[in-house]
Amino acid sequence: MEPHATQDVVQVGPSLMRRQLGLEPPSLLQRRLVRQGNGVLELHRWKKIQGSGIGAVNWMDLDAEEGRYLLCAASDGCVYLYDMDRANGEDDMGMNVHQPLCSTASAAETLSVHTSRRIPCSGHTASILNIQYYPFDRGMYVTASLDKTVKLWDTSIMEAATEYRLGSAVYAIGMSKVSNNHSLIAAGTASGQISLCNIESGASICTLNEHRSPVGALKWHPADEWVLMSGAHDGKIKMWDIRKPASMLTLHHGGTMNDQHHKNSGTDGQRTCTKLSTPSSLKRDVKAMRQAQFMPRGGRSNVIPLAASTLHFPVVSLEFSKDGQYLLSYGKEGQLLSWDMAKGKETNTRYQIGFPHVSNQIQMAITEDDSFIFAPSGNTISSFDSRSGVRNAVLKGHHNPVKCCCWRPYQEEMISAALDRQMVVWTSPLQQKFKASSCTHLMDDQDDWSD
């Protein structure tokens, strides 16, 4: 991934001068220094998440408003909700312990766990592999499970409001965070199909059928509500305009290809779909796609030259940069690749190869400024510099393969979960020094100056 602007090392002298002159608040210098050290994290000394007694966490998501409420999808078929800003107590070592506020109950279990509140509901009967808050309201969230269903939940009562039965195990889900014209849930299944489920109608209205192996990763474009990326276990990555009958391009192992089908019949590229947009909005969005260089001026997708890929076998994770110009793809063999979406080719950034994975779905984490990438790598987490591809550090805190990572942008923290059923909080060493020293007054903006 290649940022647009060079990010210089924080110059402490000028920053201190601006602070003394009252041009900047004291907390700004601390944030700059902490962000610079985010590439090398360490275990949090005062924060602990209670993970024992629940299933291994497969996926996590934080609410977009505060980054405070953490949803965890577990292998026991339950969802657990944590408040990451308020601890439930302290352990014998003096660490603040965060326990689940509440959890759903699987269809086979309604017993209470430790001191938390478990609410009976018609839950999942198998492991939950993916979870996401509704982008515009943390009062709802959606889950995907091996029991072949996708469920839409009410966060306030932790009960399922809508259920979609897709006929095959669901590995990945996603909702567009910038959508103004649709409320669709994309669901990737073990059969290779991608179902688009409408929240308003409560039904699956679209099926994308080009993949011939399980779809393990889905990611909506952060700037275009109609563009969806999918990654399958055969190593193919496809880009879709969900209003069109076929994918716009495909990246895959051993070379490149474009799978745009201009056929009126046949099985490849078929889909069944209801109308998703009005003619006026369609014209507007096609024009926007041309400007983004996804589509030439002619109304149809032509062959886009793509660089040869070294991605091997299953794609286990996809992540966009914040502006959507770059896509990160993570292979099961541990290779991380960066793609320039405007040019349709791999970037020059070469990330060092990590360890192979035992899981077919992995959740990566990226800092809010796209500077650092955290990718599960065996029992560890590899921290990469997004510009150079160099591995800054290997974070060790788990005893079994790591499944997922989640970045807290407002607190400069990362949360990870592994098959050892442990959840770990990471932060930068400098952040912990600020909290442990007399420099904590920087956080409170306590000066002799009046603001």
DRENFIBA-910043 format. One record per residue (C-alpha): residue number from 1; residue in one letter; x negated, y, z negated. Coordinates in pm, whole numbers. Each point is the difference from the previous one (the first is absolute). Last residue first. Layout:
N
+-----+------+--------+--------+--------+
! pos ! code !      x !      y !      z !
+-----+------+--------+--------+--------+
! NUM !    A !      X !      Y !      Z !
...
+-----+------+--------+--------+--------+
This chain:
451
+-----+------+--------+--------+--------+
! pos ! code !      x !      y !      z !
+-----+------+--------+--------+--------+
! 451 !    D !    775 !   2818 !  -2653 !
! 450 !    S !   -164 !    135 !   -313 !
! 449 !    W !   -372 !    -56 !    -35 !
! 448 !    D !   -147 !   -144 !   -316 !
! 447 !    D !     63 !   -327 !    176 !
! 446 !    Q !    210 !   -309 !    -72 !
! 445 !    D !    108 !   -146 !    335 !
! 444 !    D !    135 !   -311 !   -172 !
! 443 !    M !   -200 !   -241 !    213 !
! 442 !    L !   -316 !    201 !    -48 !
! 441 !    H !     53 !    -24 !   -377 !
! 440 !    T !    -83 !   -370 !     40 !
! 439 !    C !   -365 !    104 !     26 !
! 438 !    S !    -47 !    -95 !   -366 !
! 437 !    S !    -64 !   -352 !    115 !
! 436 !    A !    198 !   -321 !     39 !
! 435 !    K !    250 !    118 !    259 !
! 434 !    F !   -261 !    169 !    218 !
! 433 !    K !   -226 !   -303 !    -32 !
! 432 !    Q !    284 !   -227 !    110 !
! 431 !    Q !     55 !    204 !    315 !
! 430 !    L !   -373 !     -4 !     68 !
! 429 !    P !     -8 !   -378 !    -13 !
! 428 !    S !    274 !    -17 !    267 !
! 427 !    T !    318 !   -194 !    -75 !
! 426 !    W !    125 !   -357 !     14 !
! 425 !    V !    307 !   -159 !   -159 !
! 424 !    V !     27 !   -382 !      1 !
! 423 !    M !    297 !   -234 !     35 !
! 422 !    Q !    -52 !   -363 !    -94 !
! 421 !    R !    195 !   -299 !    124 !
! 420 !    D !   -323 !   -181 !    100 !
! 419 !    L !    136 !     17 !    356 !
! 418 !    A !    -99 !    364 !     10 !
! 417 !    A !    130 !    352 !    -64 !
! 416 !    S !   -164 !    338 !     49 !
! 415 !    I !     81 !    352 !   -117 !
! 414 !    M !   -198 !    303 !    115 !
! 413 !    E !    -36 !    335 !   -171 !
! 412 !    E !    -51 !    361 !    109 !
! 411 !    Q !    295 !    111 !   -215 !
! 410 !    Y !    201 !    183 !    266 !
! 409 !    P !    -93 !   -239 !    282 !
! 408 !    R !     73 !   -330 !   -177 !
! 407 !    W !   -143 !   -263 !    239 !
! 406 !    C !    143 !   -353 !     20 !
! 405 !    C !   -199 !   -318 !     58 !
! 404 !    C !    128 !   -348 !     78 !
! 403 !    K !    -76 !   -371 !      7 !
! 402 !    V !   -334 !    -46 !   -176 !
! 401 !    P !   -133 !   -356 !     -2 !
! 400 !    N !    -62 !   -140 !   -350 !
! 399 !    H !   -212 !    105 !   -300 !
! 398 !    H !     62 !    374 !     30 !
! 397 !    G !   -204 !    302 !   -109 !
! 396 !    K !   -279 !     42 !    253 !
! 395 !    L !     -2 !    303 !    231 !
! 394 !    V !   -246 !    -30 !    289 !
! 393 !    A !   -146 !    340 !     80 !
! 392 !    N !    -70 !    255 !    268 !
! 391 !    R !     53 !   -229 !    300 !
! 390 !    V !   -116 !    201 !    297 !
! 389 !    G !    258 !     64 !    273 !
! 388 !    S !   -156 !    340 !     69 !
! 387 !    R !    307 !    223 !     -3 !
! 386 !    S !    248 !   -210 !   -203 !
! 385 !    D !   -252 !    -72 !   -276 !
! 384 !    F !     95 !   -346 !   -116 !
! 383 !    S !     81 !   -144 !   -345 !
! 382 !    S !     21 !   -379 !     -3 !
! 381 !    I !    224 !   -159 !   -263 !
! 380 !    T !   -102 !   -328 !   -162 !
! 379 !    N !    129 !   -354 !    -49 !
! 378 !    G !     11 !    -50 !    378 !
! 377 !    S !    -17 !    336 !    173 !
! 376 !    P !    288 !    233 !    -77 !
! 375 !    A !    -44 !    326 !    198 !
! 374 !    F !    -46 !    347 !   -146 !
! 373 !    I !    -53 !    276 !    256 !
! 372 !    F !   -159 !    334 !    -79 !
! 371 !    S !      9 !    346 !    157 !
! 370 !    D !    357 !     -2 !    136 !
! 369 !    D !     82 !    316 !   -205 !
! 368 !    E !    273 !   -175 !   -201 !
! 367 !    T !   -221 !   -300 !    -75 !
! 366 !    I !     73 !   -320 !    193 !
! 365 !    A !    126 !   -329 !   -146 !
! 364 !    M !     23 !   -343 !    161 !
! 363 !    Q !    278 !   -255 !    -53 !
! 362 !    I !    -71 !   -354 !    116 !
! 361 !    Q !    236 !   -252 !    157 !
! 360 !    N !   -113 !   -341 !    133 !
! 359 !    S !   -173 !    -96 !   -321 !
! 358 !    V !   -317 !   -209 !    -43 !
! 357 !    H !   -217 !    283 !    123 !
! 356 !    P !   -348 !     -3 !    154 !
! 355 !    F !   -268 !    223 !   -159 !
! 354 !    G !   -103 !    340 !    131 !
! 353 !    I !   -157 !    107 !    328 !
! 352 !    Q !   -162 !    342 !      8 !
! 351 !    Y !    204 !    266 !    173 !
! 350 !    R !   -111 !    127 !    338 !
! 349 !    T !    133 !    342 !     97 !
! 348 !    N !    -29 !     54 !    375 !
! 347 !    T !    376 !      3 !     42 !
! 346 !    E !    203 !   -278 !    164 !
! 345 !    K !    219 !     98 !    292 !
! 344 !    G !    339 !    143 !     89 !
! 343 !    K !   -128 !    352 !     55 !
! 342 !    A !    267 !    172 !   -214 !
! 341 !    M !     21 !   -294 !   -241 !
! 340 !    D !   -371 !     -8 !    -82 !
! 339 !    W !    -41 !   -340 !   -167 !
! 338 !    S !   -204 !    -95 !   -309 !
! 337 !    L !    -96 !   -358 !    -81 !
! 336 !    L !    -50 !   -186 !   -329 !
! 335 !    Q !   -130 !   -358 !     17 !
! 334 !    G !     63 !   -227 !   -299 !
! 333 !    E !     84 !   -328 !    176 !
! 332 !    K !    369 !     67 !    -60 !
! 331 !    G !    -22 !    310 !    215 !
! 330 !    Y !     57 !    359 !   -107 !
! 329 !    S !    126 !    261 !    242 !
! 328 !    L !    -42 !    373 !    -56 !
! 327 !    L !    184 !    241 !    228 !
! 326 !    Y !   -113 !    352 !     85 !
! 325 !    Q !    187 !    304 !    129 !
! 324 !    G !    291 !    -41 !   -240 !
! 323 !    D !    -68 !    322 !   -191 !
! 322 !    K !    -32 !   -177 !   -338 !
! 321 !    S !   -212 !   -280 !    145 !
! 320 !    F !    204 !   -307 !     77 !
! 319 !    E !    -25 !   -339 !   -173 !
! 318 !    L !     42 !   -357 !    121 !
! 317 !    S !    -61 !   -321 !   -198 !
! 316 !    V !    -33 !   -377 !     39 !
! 315 !    V !    -71 !    -32 !    371 !
! 314 !    P !    -52 !   -372 !     51 !
! 313 !    F !   -274 !   -120 !    239 !
! 312 !    H !   -315 !    200 !     64 !
! 311 !    L !    -25 !    369 !     83 !
! 310 !    T !   -305 !     64 !    217 !
! 309 !    S !    189 !    222 !    239 !
! 308 !    A !   -101 !    103 !    348 !
! 307 !    A !     82 !    361 !     79 !
! 306 !    L !    339 !     89 !    138 !
! 305 !    P !    102 !    146 !    334 !
! 304 !    I !    371 !     91 !     -6 !
! 303 !    V !    204 !   -179 !    266 !
! 302 !    N !    303 !    209 !     87 !
! 301 !    S !    294 !     79 !   -226 !
! 300 !    R !    299 !    143 !    181 !
! 299 !    G !    160 !    344 !      8 !
! 298 !    G !   -225 !    137 !    267 !
! 297 !    R !   -226 !    236 !   -187 !
! 296 !    P !   -219 !   -248 !   -184 !
! 295 !    M !     94 !   -151 !   -339 !
! 294 !    F !   -186 !    -23 !   -331 !
! 293 !    Q !   -197 !    312 !     76 !
! 292 !    A !    152 !    186 !   -300 !
! 291 !    Q !    141 !    257 !    243 !
! 290 !    R !    159 !   -281 !    198 !
! 289 !    M !    159 !   -138 !   -318 !
! 288 !    A !    145 !    341 !    -82 !
! 287 !    K !    159 !     21 !    345 !
! 286 !    V !    150 !   -347 !    -48 !
! 285 !    D !    133 !    120 !   -338 !
! 284 !    R !    180 !    301 !    146 !
! 283 !    K !    148 !   -199 !    285 !
! 282 !    L !    127 !   -265 !   -240 !
! 281 !    S !    145 !    263 !   -231 !
! 280 !    S !    204 !    140 !    286 !
! 279 !    P !    113 !   -342 !    122 !
! 278 !    T !    125 !    -96 !   -350 !
! 277 !    S !   -196 !   -249 !   -206 !
! 276 !    L !      5 !   -354 !   -133 !
! 275 !    K !    221 !   -188 !    244 !
! 274 !    T !     45 !   -361 !   -109 !
! 273 !    C !   -274 !   -254 !     50 !
! 272 !    T !    -70 !   -350 !    119 !
! 271 !    R !   -360 !    -62 !     91 !
! 270 !    Q !   -195 !   -162 !    274 !
! 269 !    G !   -369 !     74 !     49 !
! 268 !    D !    -85 !   -347 !    116 !
! 267 !    T !    306 !   -219 !     70 !
! 266 !    G !     71 !     79 !    362 !
! 265 !    S !    216 !    252 !    185 !
! 264 !    N !      2 !    365 !    105 !
! 263 !    K !   -375 !     26 !    -20 !
! 262 !    H !   -232 !    294 !    -43 !
! 261 !    H !   -181 !   -150 !   -297 !
! 260 !    Q !   -257 !    209 !   -186 !
! 259 !    D !   -235 !   -255 !   -150 !
! 258 !    N !   -320 !    195 !     41 !
! 257 !    M !   -320 !   -193 !    -50 !
! 256 !    T !   -328 !     19 !   -176 !
! 255 !    G !   -293 !   -230 !    -63 !
! 254 !    G !    -89 !   -296 !   -217 !
! 253 !    H !    243 !     71 !   -285 !
! 252 !    H !    306 !    216 !     54 !
! 251 !    L !    135 !    348 !     55 !
! 250 !    T !    341 !     35 !    163 !
! 249 !    L !    172 !    295 !    165 !
! 248 !    M !    341 !    157 !     53 !
! 247 !    S !    208 !   -284 !   -143 !
! 246 !    A !    313 !   -101 !    187 !
! 245 !    P !    371 !     83 !     35 !
! 244 !    K !    -22 !    368 !   -104 !
! 243 !    R !    168 !    189 !   -284 !
! 242 !    I !   -237 !   -147 !   -263 !
! 241 !    D !   -302 !    158 !    167 !
! 240 !    W !   -233 !   -280 !    -92 !
! 239 !    M !   -374 !    -42 !    -52 !
! 238 !    K !   -131 !   -353 !    -21 !
! 237 !    I !   -293 !   -155 !   -188 !
! 236 !    K !    -93 !   -354 !     96 !
! 235 !    G !   -224 !   -211 !   -225 !
! 234 !    D !    203 !   -323 !     30 !
! 233 !    H !    138 !     56 !   -352 !
! 232 !    A !    186 !    311 !    110 !
! 231 !    G !    -38 !    376 !    -39 !
! 230 !    S !    277 !    251 !     66 !
! 229 !    M !     -3 !    375 !     64 !
! 228 !    L !    319 !    206 !     21 !
! 227 !    V !     62 !    327 !    185 !
! 226 !    W !    347 !    157 !     -4 !
! 225 !    E !    -36 !    220 !   -311 !
! 224 !    D !   -314 !    168 !    126 !
! 223 !    A !   -238 !    172 !   -246 !
! 222 !    P !    -85 !   -272 !   -255 !
! 221 !    H !     28 !   -281 !    259 !
! 220 !    W !    177 !   -296 !   -155 !
! 219 !    K !   -209 !   -293 !   -125 !
! 218 !    L !     65 !   -373 !     14 !
! 217 !    A !   -224 !   -292 !    -98 !
! 216 !    G !     36 !   -379 !    -18 !
! 215 !    V !    203 !    -77 !    312 !
! 214 !    P !     -1 !   -378 !     39 !
! 213 !    S !   -106 !   -126 !    345 !
! 212 !    R !    136 !     39 !    356 !
! 211 !    H !     52 !    377 !    -18 !
! 210 !    E !    207 !    149 !    283 !
! 209 !    N !    345 !    -33 !   -156 !
! 208 !    L !    118 !    336 !   -134 !
! 207 !    T !    348 !    -42 !   -153 !
! 206 !    C !    237 !    289 !    -52 !
! 205 !    I !    330 !     62 !   -182 !
! 204 !    S !    -45 !   -190 !   -326 !
! 203 !    A !    297 !     86 !   -219 !
! 202 !    G !     90 !    210 !   -304 !
! 201 !    S !    157 !    272 !    216 !
! 200 !    E !   -168 !    296 !   -171 !
! 199 !    I !   -321 !   -179 !    -96 !
! 198 !    N !    -58 !   -120 !    356 !
! 197 !    C !   -231 !   -301 !     27 !
! 196 !    L !   -263 !    -17 !    274 !
! 195 !    S !   -120 !   -358 !     33 !
! 194 !    I !   -352 !    -81 !    115 !
! 193 !    Q !    -28 !   -355 !    127 !
! 192 !    G !   -311 !   -215 !    -31 !
! 191 !    S !    181 !   -295 !   -159 !
! 190 !    A !   -166 !     70 !   -336 !
! 189 !    T !    174 !    336 !    -15 !
! 188 !    G !    -80 !    370 !     28 !
! 187 !    A !    271 !    233 !   -133 !
! 186 !    A !     50 !    359 !    113 !
! 185 !    I !    255 !    185 !   -215 !
! 184 !    L !    188 !    265 !    194 !
! 183 !    S !    164 !    321 !   -115 !
! 182 !    H !      2 !    201 !    324 !
! 181 !    N !    -11 !    355 !    134 !
! 180 !    N !   -199 !    202 !   -254 !
! 179 !    S !   -282 !   -247 !    -59 !
! 178 !    V !   -323 !    125 !   -153 !
! 177 !    K !    -72 !   -272 !   -258 !
! 176 !    S !     88 !   -283 !    238 !
! 175 !    M !     96 !   -319 !   -179 !
! 174 !    G !   -208 !   -317 !    -22 !
! 173 !    I !     21 !   -373 !    -60 !
! 172 !    A !   -239 !   -293 !     15 !
! 171 !    Y !     -2 !   -377 !    -54 !
! 170 !    V !    365 !    -98 !     34 !
! 169 !    A !     63 !   -375 !      8 !
! 168 !    S !    242 !    -88 !    280 !
! 167 !    G !    376 !      7 !     56 !
! 166 !    L !     31 !    378 !    -35 !
! 165 !    R !    256 !     36 !   -279 !
! 164 !    Y !     37 !    368 !    -90 !
! 163 !    E !    124 !     82 !   -351 !
! 162 !    T !    145 !    323 !   -130 !
! 161 !    A !     48 !    149 !   -349 !
! 160 !    A !   -246 !   -210 !   -198 !
! 159 !    E !    -11 !     93 !   -367 !
! 158 !    M !   -274 !    179 !   -190 !
! 157 !    I !    253 !    228 !   -178 !
! 156 !    S !   -162 !    338 !     74 !
! 155 !    T !   -216 !   -134 !    282 !
! 154 !    D !    291 !   -111 !    218 !
! 153 !    W !   -139 !   -268 !    231 !
! 152 !    L !     -3 !    -80 !    372 !
! 151 !    K !    -80 !   -365 !     66 !
! 150 !    V !   -177 !   -174 !    289 !
! 149 !    T !     57 !   -373 !     23 !
! 148 !    K !   -173 !   -314 !    127 !
! 147 !    D !    -70 !   -145 !   -350 !
! 146 !    L !   -367 !     85 !     60 !
! 145 !    S !     83 !    354 !   -104 !
! 144 !    A !     22 !    361 !    113 !
! 143 !    T !    101 !    286 !   -231 !
! 142 !    V !    162 !    343 !     41 !
! 141 !    Y !     21 !    297 !   -236 !
! 140 !    M !    261 !    246 !   -115 !
! 139 !    G !     21 !    280 !   -258 !
! 138 !    R !   -343 !    113 !    112 !
! 137 !    D !    172 !    206 !    269 !
! 136 !    F !   -139 !    124 !    331 !
! 135 !    P !   -243 !   -278 !     88 !
! 134 !    Y !    207 !   -291 !   -139 !
! 133 !    Y !   -262 !   -161 !   -221 !
! 132 !    Q !   -186 !   -295 !    146 !
! 131 !    I !    -53 !   -368 !    -86 !
! 130 !    N !   -173 !   -296 !    161 !
! 129 !    L !    -69 !   -368 !    -65 !
! 128 !    I !    273 !    -95 !   -247 !
! 127 !    S !    -37 !   -369 !    -94 !
! 126 !    A !    313 !   -213 !     14 !
! 125 !    T !    363 !     -2 !   -119 !
! 124 !    H !     43 !    374 !     22 !
! 123 !    G !    242 !    182 !   -226 !
! 122 !    S !    374 !     -8 !    -57 !
! 121 !    C !     -9 !    199 !   -319 !
! 120 !    P !    -65 !    -35 !   -372 !
! 119 !    I !   -197 !    292 !   -149 !
! 118 !    R !   -323 !    -63 !   -188 !
! 117 !    R !    -86 !    261 !   -262 !
! 116 !    S !   -355 !    -17 !   -124 !
! 115 !    T !   -119 !   -116 !   -342 !
! 114 !    H !   -161 !   -331 !    107 !
! 113 !    V !    200 !   -151 !    291 !
! 112 !    S !    378 !    -41 !     -1 !
! 111 !    L !    163 !   -304 !    158 !
! 110 !    T !    202 !     41 !    319 !
! 109 !    E !   -174 !   -252 !    226 !
! 108 !    A !    104 !   -195 !    308 !
! 107 !    A !    129 !    289 !    212 !
! 106 !    S !   -304 !    203 !    -95 !
! 105 !    A !     50 !    267 !   -262 !
! 104 !    T !    -80 !    362 !     63 !
! 103 !    S !   -242 !    182 !   -222 !
! 102 !    C !     -9 !    272 !   -262 !
! 101 !    L !   -237 !    253 !   -151 !
! 100 !    P !   -287 !   -238 !     65 !
!  99 !    Q !   -289 !     35 !   -246 !
!  98 !    H !   -277 !    260 !      4 !
!  97 !    V !   -263 !    -41 !   -271 !
!  96 !    N !   -212 !    293 !   -115 !
!  95 !    M !   -337 !   -138 !   -110 !
!  94 !    G !    -97 !     15 !   -369 !
!  93 !    M !   -184 !   -333 !      4 !
!  92 !    D !    270 !   -177 !   -201 !
!  91 !    D !    263 !    104 !    255 !
!  90 !    E !    185 !    330 !     19 !
!  89 !    G !    362 !     89 !     69 !
!  88 !    N !    267 !     25 !    271 !
!  87 !    A !   -204 !    234 !    219 !
!  86 !    R !    146 !    298 !    184 !
!  85 !    D !   -141 !    128 !    328 !
!  84 !    M !     -7 !   -333 !    187 !
!  83 !    D !    368 !    -77 !    -63 !
!  82 !    Y !     32 !   -357 !    124 !
!  81 !    L !    278 !   -180 !    191 !
!  80 !    Y !    -14 !   -376 !     60 !
!  79 !    V !    167 !   -182 !    290 !
!  78 !    C !     70 !   -372 !    -31 !
!  77 !    G !    -35 !   -304 !    228 !
!  76 !    D !   -268 !   -167 !   -214 !
!  75 !    S !   -264 !    103 !    257 !
!  74 !    A !     33 !    363 !    -98 !
!  73 !    A !     91 !    325 !    173 !
!  72 !    C !   -117 !    291 !   -216 !
!  71 !    L !    159 !    345 !     -3 !
!  70 !    L !   -201 !    279 !   -164 !
!  69 !    Y !    165 !    316 !   -128 !
!  68 !    R !   -238 !    294 !    -33 !
!  67 !    G !   -114 !    112 !    343 !
!  66 !    E !    206 !    311 !    -66 !
!  65 !    E !    228 !     48 !    301 !
!  64 !    A !   -127 !   -278 !    228 !
!  63 !    D !     93 !   -286 !   -232 !
!  62 !    L !   -273 !   -260 !    -22 !
!  61 !    D !     -8 !   -338 !    179 !
!  60 !    M !   -152 !   -337 !    -79 !
!  59 !    W !    -36 !   -337 !    176 !
!  58 !    N !    -75 !   -365 !    -79 !
!  57 !    V !     -4 !     12 !   -382 !
!  56 !    A !    -69 !   -338 !   -160 !
!  55 !    G !    295 !   -106 !   -212 !
!  54 !    I !     79 !    149 !   -338 !
!  53 !    G !    -94 !   -104 !   -352 !
!  52 !    S !   -339 !    168 !     10 !
!  51 !    G !    -18 !    322 !    197 !
!  50 !    Q !      2 !    269 !   -269 !
!  49 !    I !   -172 !    297 !    160 !
!  48 !    K !   -297 !    158 !   -179 !
!  47 !    K !   -119 !    360 !    -31 !
!  46 !    W !   -272 !    139 !   -226 !
!  45 !    R !   -331 !   -109 !    153 !
!  44 !    H !    111 !    -17 !    362 !
!  43 !    L !   -216 !   -246 !    192 !
!  42 !    E !   -245 !    167 !    235 !
!  41 !    L !     22 !    175 !    334 !
!  40 !    V !   -267 !     79 !    259 !
!  39 !    G !    154 !    171 !    303 !
!  38 !    N !    203 !    231 !   -221 !
!  37 !    G !   -311 !    198 !    -99 !
!  36 !    Q !     57 !    295 !    233 !
!  35 !    R !    363 !      5 !   -104 !
!  34 !    V !   -104 !     49 !   -362 !
!  33 !    L !   -229 !    292 !     82 !
!  32 !    R !    267 !    179 !    201 !
!  31 !    R !    268 !    -63 !   -262 !
!  30 !    Q !   -228 !    136 !   -272 !
!  29 !    L !    -74 !    315 !    198 !
!  28 !    L !    374 !     60 !     51 !
!  27 !    S !     80 !    -39 !   -372 !
!  26 !    P !   -177 !    325 !    -82 !
!  25 !    P !    244 !    205 !    212 !
!  24 !    E !   -157 !    183 !    294 !
!  23 !    L !    -72 !    365 !     74 !
!  22 !    G !    -37 !     88 !   -368 !
!  21 !    L !   -352 !    131 !     46 !
!  20 !    Q !   -133 !   -272 !   -228 !
!  19 !    R !    175 !   -269 !    208 !
!  18 !    R !   -134 !    139 !    326 !
!  17 !    M !   -351 !     -4 !   -150 !
!  16 !    L !     44 !   -357 !   -125 !
!  15 !    S !    104 !   -110 !    348 !
!  14 !    P !   -296 !    180 !    155 !
!  13 !    G !   -240 !   -186 !   -232 !
!  12 !    V !    165 !   -345 !     12 !
!  11 !    Q !    -21 !    -46 !    377 !
!  10 !    V !    232 !   -292 !     72 !
!   9 !    V !   -143 !   -222 !    273 !
!   8 !    D !    137 !     90 !    340 !
!   7 !    Q !    298 !   -164 !    167 !
!   6 !    T !    -44 !     29 !    374 !
!   5 !    A !    326 !     76 !    172 !
!   4 !    H !    207 !   -216 !    230 !
!   3 !    P !    -51 !   -319 !   -196 !
!   2 !    E !   -128 !   -306 !    188 !
!   1 !    M !    142 !   -335 !   -101 !
+-----+------+--------+--------+--------+
